[in-house]
Amino acid sequence: MWSVHGALCFAAEDAGATAVTGLDVMAATPEFEAERERRGSGVRFVQGDVHDTDVVEPHDVVWCSGVLYHAPNPMLTLERLRAVTRHTLLLATEVLPERRRRPRSVVFAPEPGTHPAHTEPFDPARGYVGWWWGLSPSAVLAMVEASGFVVTEEHRTRHHLSVVATPR
């Protein structure tokens, strides 16, 4: 939900998707429920974790944004995304600037201050709060490929990477 209240689910439905499922560890927001009701929408919402193997069935297109750096095990996250992606993965993530002399850099960063909105002490029991990882674009691309995808497009800014990938 993360302050968008299912907007991308509704956009997919508006674009012609025949089965749309929103998945989040957070509960559906009242704004989401109201919009789904207003539209008479068929969007299904599942409160759960993509790491749970029975939480969501495969879909033709999977969109995942702002998750990878929050995940305690980003490779496991990518493997689960591969398991639920039939045709296309749209992955967006924040990244560290690329370092020419150290490509595929990864920083393990579970400490206060690694995220502007979460300055409390690191607590692994809080799961996805805070940033576990700082990933360079080349590290993300290598991880996506290692998890069973082929990257077909990438779009970068200094601190953001969006990837389109298909299962290998």
GUZASE-685836 format. One record per residue (C-alpha): x, y, z; residue number from 1; chain. Coordinates in Angstrom, 2 decimals, always signed. Each point is the difference from the previous one (the first is absolute). Example, Ala and Ser with C-alpha at 12.3 -4.5 7.8 and 13.67 -1.06 7.14 Angstrom:
<nodes>
    east   north      up bavex zaba
  +12.30   -4.50   +7.80     1    A
   +1.37   +3.44   -0.66     2    A
</nodes>
This chain:
<nodes>
    east   north      up bavex zaba
   +0.00   +0.00   +0.00     1    A
   +2.80   +2.46   +0.90     2    A
   -2.04   +3.15   -0.57     3    A
   -1.15   -0.86   -3.54     4    A
   -3.05   -1.97   +1.17     5    A
   +0.01   -2.49   -2.88     6    A
   +0.19   +2.63   -2.74     7    A
   +2.20   -2.19   -2.19     8    A
   -2.38   -2.94   +0.38     9    A
   -2.86   +2.18   -1.21    10    A
   +2.16   +1.32   -2.87    11    A
   +0.74   -3.59   -1.08    12    A
   -3.69   -0.82   +0.13    13    A
   -0.82   +3.15   -2.01    14    A
   +2.61   -1.05   -2.58    15    A
   -1.76   -3.32   -0.55    16    A
   +1.61   -2.43   +2.44    17    A
   -2.47   -2.81   +0.59    18    A
   +1.20   -1.06   +3.47    19    A
   +1.76   +2.45   +2.31    20    A
   +1.30   -0.85   +3.45    21    A
   +1.55   +2.51   +2.36    22    A
   +2.35   -1.50   +2.57    23    A
   +1.46   +1.84   +2.96    24    A
   +1.14   -0.79   +3.53    25    A
   -2.14   +2.96   +1.05    26    A
   -3.77   -0.27   +0.22    27    A
   -2.20   +1.50   -2.70    28    A
   -0.63   +3.65   +0.79    29    A
   -3.46   +1.53   +0.34    30    A
   +0.81   +2.09   -3.09    31    A
   +0.68   -3.19   -1.99    32    A
   -3.22   -1.63   +1.18    33    A
   -2.01   +3.13   -0.81    34    A
   +1.48   +0.26   -3.50    35    A
   -0.56   -3.69   -0.68    36    A
   -3.63   +0.40   +1.08    37    A
   -0.48   +3.23   -2.00    38    A
   +1.31   -1.67   -3.16    39    A
   -1.72   -3.33   +0.51    40    A
   +3.52   -1.29   -0.51    41    A
   +1.04   -3.63   -0.24    42    A
   +3.44   +0.74   +1.46    43    A
   +0.81   -2.58   +2.64    44    A
   +2.13   +0.99   +2.99    45    A
   +2.12   -2.43   +2.00    46    A
   +1.69   +1.04   +3.21    47    A
   +3.08   -2.15   +0.12    48    A
   +3.65   -0.42   -0.83    49    A
   +1.26   -1.01   -3.44    50    A
   +2.45   -2.30   +1.79    51    A
   -2.88   -2.22   +1.16    52    A
   -0.28   -2.52   -2.82    53    A
   -3.78   -0.37   +0.18    54    A
   -0.98   +3.66   +0.27    55    A
   -0.44   +0.83   -3.69    56    A
   -0.26   -1.99   -3.21    57    A
   +1.99   +0.81   -3.16    58    A
   -1.06   +2.98   -2.11    59    A
   +0.93   +0.98   -3.55    60    A
   +1.42   +3.35   +1.11    61    A
   +1.45   +0.70   +3.43    62    A
   +0.82   +3.51   +1.18    63    A
   +2.24   +0.41   +3.04    64    A
   +1.19   +3.40   +1.15    65    A
   +1.87   +1.18   +3.06    66    A
   +0.41   -3.45   +1.54    67    A
   +3.42   -1.42   -0.84    68    A
   +2.10   +2.18   +2.31    69    A
   -2.46   -0.58   +2.87    70    A
   +0.16   -3.79   -0.34    71    A
   +2.28   -1.85   +2.43    72    A
   +0.90   -2.40   -2.85    73    A
   -0.33   +1.72   -3.39    74    A
   +1.02   -3.11   -1.96    75    A
   -2.82   -1.95   +1.63    76    A
   -2.35   +2.86   -0.86    77    A
   +1.09   -0.13   -3.65    78    A
   -0.37   -3.79   -0.07    79    A
   -3.55   +0.32   +1.33    80    A
   -0.74   +2.69   -2.57    81    A
   +1.28   -2.42   -2.65    82    A
   -2.33   -2.71   +1.34    83    A
   -3.06   +2.26   -0.39    84    A
   +0.96   +1.62   -3.34    85    A
   -1.23   -1.74   -3.15    86    A
   +1.07   +2.57   -2.61    87    A
   +1.22   +3.39   +1.24    88    A
   +1.50   +1.42   +3.18    89    A
   -0.02   +3.76   +0.49    90    A
   +2.46   +0.69   +2.81    91    A
   +0.75   +3.42   +1.44    92    A
   +2.47   +0.60   +2.79    93    A
   +2.05   +2.70   +1.59    94    A
   +3.73   -0.47   -0.59    95    A
   +3.37   +1.35   +1.01    96    A
   +2.01   +1.82   -2.65    97    A
   +2.06   -2.39   -2.12    98    A
   +3.69   -0.23   +0.88    99    A
   +2.16   -0.53   -3.08   100    A
   +2.77   -1.73   +1.91   101    A
   -2.39   -2.16   +1.99   102    A
   -2.86   -1.15   -2.19   103    A
   -2.74   -2.11   +1.56   104    A
   +0.52   +1.71   +3.35   105    A
   -2.34   -0.90   +2.85   106    A
   -0.03   +1.66   +3.40   107    A
   -1.54   -1.72   +2.99   108    A
   -1.55   +2.92   +1.84   109    A
   -2.39   -0.86   +2.83   110    A
   +0.72   +3.04   +2.12   111    A
   -1.78   +3.16   +1.08   112    A
   +0.05   +2.76   -2.52   113    A
   +0.12   -2.14   -3.15   114    A
   -3.53   +1.12   -0.82   115    A
   -1.21   +3.56   +0.59   116    A
   -3.34   -1.11   +1.45   117    A
   +1.31   -2.79   +2.24   118    A
   +2.61   +1.24   +2.43   119    A
   -0.78   -2.36   +2.88   120    A
   +2.58   -2.63   +1.01   121    A
   +0.18   -3.03   -2.26   122    A
   -2.25   -2.85   +1.13   123    A
   -0.04   -3.11   -2.22   124    A
   -3.36   -1.01   +1.47   125    A
   -1.57   +2.98   -1.79   126    A
   +0.62   -1.70   -3.35   127    A
   -0.25   +2.45   -2.87   128    A
   +0.33   +3.24   +1.95   129    A
   +3.21   +1.75   -0.87   130    A
   +2.44   -0.81   -2.75   131    A
   +1.89   -3.26   +0.24   132    A
   +1.98   +0.57   -3.20   133    A
   +1.58   +2.63   -2.16   134    A
   +0.22   -1.53   -3.48   135    A
   +1.82   +1.35   -3.02   136    A
   -1.80   -0.21   -3.36   137    A
   +2.45   -2.63   -1.27   138    A
   -0.58   -2.09   +3.13   139    A
   -3.78   +0.13   -0.52   140    A
   +0.37   -0.97   -3.65   141    A
   +2.29   -2.93   +0.88   142    A
   -2.40   -1.15   +2.73   143    A
   -3.00   +0.19   -2.35   144    A
   +1.87   -2.12   -2.56   145    A
   +1.20   -2.47   +2.67   146    A
   -3.58   -0.49   +1.19   147    A
   -1.14   -1.26   -3.40   148    A
   -0.94   +3.10   -1.99   149    A
   +1.37   +1.63   -3.12   150    A
   +0.06   +3.80   +0.20   151    A
   -1.57   +1.47   -3.13   152    A
   -0.06   +3.68   +1.05   153    A
   +1.51   +2.16   +2.68   154    A
   -0.61   +3.63   +0.91   155    A
   +2.28   +1.81   +2.43   156    A
   +0.32   +3.20   +1.92   157    A
   +2.71   +0.60   +2.56   158    A
   -1.90   -1.72   +2.84   159    A
   -2.65   -2.03   -1.79   160    A
   -0.10   -2.98   -2.34   161    A
   -3.00   -1.39   -1.85   162    A
   +0.33   -3.32   -1.79   163    A
   -2.19   -1.95   -2.40   164    A
   +0.90   -3.69   +0.05   165    A
   -1.35   -3.26   -1.35   166    A
   +0.46   -3.50   +1.39   167    A
   +2.92   -1.87   -1.49   168    A
</nodes>
